[in-house]
Amino acid sequence: MAVVKNNADVAALRVLIIEDEAMIRITLVETLRHLGIKFVASASDAFSALKAGQEFKPDAIFCDIDLGTGPHGIDIAHALRSANPKLGVIFLSTLADPRLKNAGVRGLPSNSIYLKKGDVNRSSMLLDALISLFSSSSENNAEANSRIKLTEIQIEILQLVASGLSNAEIAKIRGITVKSTENAIARLAKVLKVKDNADANQRVLLTRYYFELSGKIPKVS
C-alpha cells in the first residue's frame, strides 16, 4: 500500500473496527466515515474479525483489547497481521496497560499504536493515528507507550486484591506465604504511594486504583 501522507490518502484506506460494545463500535464507524474514510467495516468478536480480515481485507484496524468472552484483541491483531504483514494496527482501549487484561499477555504487534479511549478527545486524533501508521518515517512503539511502571507480579497482585481476595487466598494462589504476600502488597502500596487514611483503608485504595487503570471508574485528581 502507498505511503499515507495526508487526509486524501487516508480516505482511500480500508479500515476495520473491532469493538464488542455496540454503541462505541457504531460511533467509531460513523466518526471515521464523517472524517472522509470511504471504506469502513466493523466486527464485534474474534470470529467476525477474522472473517472480515479475509473478506474485507483491511489496510488498518482499530482494535479494542477486552472483547469479552473469547480471544482478546491482541491475539486477533497478531492473527490479522500474520495474514497481512502490512496491516496497520491501532489499539483503542480503556486499559492503561494491556497487561491489566491478563498479566503475562502476549506483546503487542510491532509498529502498532496504542491509544487510551479516555485520551481520545477529538476525532482528528484517529486520522493522525492512521497517518502515523503509514508514514514513511513511522516507527511506533506501542509497547513502550502502553505500560505503567509496575512489574507483571505487581499487576497480578493488584488484580487479586481488587478481586476481593484475602492475603491468605492470594498466598495460596501464588504459592507463597501469607507474610510474603503482606510484604508484596506493602511494597506495591509504596510504589503507588497508597496509604491508609481516615476515609479508606489501603486495600480499598488499591482496588480503586486498579479500576481507574482499567477505565471502569474515572480517575480522581
MORA-V297272 format. One record per pair of residues at least 6 apart in sequence whose ideal C-beta (glycine too) atoms are under 8 Angstrom apart, sorted by the first residue. I is the first residue (numbers start at 1). GAP is how many residues later the second one is. Records with the same first field share a line. If there is no record, write none. Layout:
I = GAP  GAP
This chain:
1 = 12  58  85  133
2 = 7
3 = 6  131  132  133
4 = 6  9  126  127  129  130  131
5 = 126  130
6 = 125
7 = 28  29  120  124
9 = 122  125
10 = 25  26  27  117  120  121
11 = 25  26  27
12 = 26  27
13 = 24  26  46  47  75  117
14 = 25  27  42  43  44  45  46
15 = 17  22  24  25  26  43  44  45  46  47  115
16 = 24  25  26  27  33  36  37  40  42  44  45  46
17 = 8  11  12  15  23  24  25  26  44  45
18 = 24  25  26  31  43  44  45  46  49  55  58
19 = 6  9  23  25  43  44  45  48  73
20 = 24  25  44  46  47  48
21 = 43
22 = 22
24 = 40  93
25 = 17  19
26 = 16
28 = 14  34  64  98
29 = 11  13
31 = 92  95
32 = 8  94
33 = 7
34 = 89
35 = 88  89  91  92
41 = 11  15  17
42 = 10
43 = 6  8  9
44 = 23
45 = 22  23  25
46 = 21  24  25  29  30
49 = 12  14  27  31
50 = 26  29  30
52 = 6
53 = 26  27  30  31
54 = 29
57 = 27
58 = 22  26  29
59 = 27  28  29
60 = 27  28  29  30  70  73  74
61 = 16  19  26  27  28  29
62 = 28  29  30  64
63 = 10  13  14  26  27  28  29
64 = 9  27  28  29
65 = 7  8  9  26  28  30  33  36
66 = 6  7  27  28  29  35
67 = 6  9
72 = 29  30  33
73 = 18  20
74 = 17  24  27  31  32  33  34  35
75 = 31
77 = 12  14  31  32  35
78 = 28  31
80 = 7  9
81 = 6  8  28
88 = 24  42  45  46
89 = 19  20  22  23  24  44  53
90 = 22  23  24  25  39  40  43
91 = 7  17  21  22  23  24  51  55
92 = 23  25  28
93 = 21  22  23  24  122
94 = 22  23  24  120  121  122
95 = 6  21  118  119  120
96 = 20  50  52  116  117  118  119
97 = 49  50  51  53  58  116
98 = 7  10  16  48
99 = 6  48  53  56
100 = 55  59  110  113  114
103 = 49  50  52  53  56
104 = 48
107 = 36
108 = 6  34  35  38
109 = 33
111 = 22  27  28  29
112 = 21  28  30
113 = 16  19  20  27  29
114 = 28  29  31  32
115 = 10  14
116 = 99
117 = 98
118 = 97  101
120 = 6
132 = 6  8
133 = 7
148 = 65
149 = 42
150 = 8  38  41
153 = 31
154 = 30  33  34  37
156 = 18
157 = 13  17  24  27  28  31
158 = 30  48  51  52
159 = 51
160 = 9  10  13  14
161 = 9  24  42  45  46  49
162 = 44  45  48  49
164 = 43
165 = 8
167 = 11  14  15  18
168 = 10  13
170 = 11  15
171 = 6  7  9  10
174 = 7
176 = 8
185 = 17  18  21
188 = 18
189 = 6  13  16  17
192 = 14  17
194 = 8  11  12  15
195 = 7  10
196 = 6  9
197 = 8
200 = 8
208 = 9  12
211 = 6
212 = 6  7  8
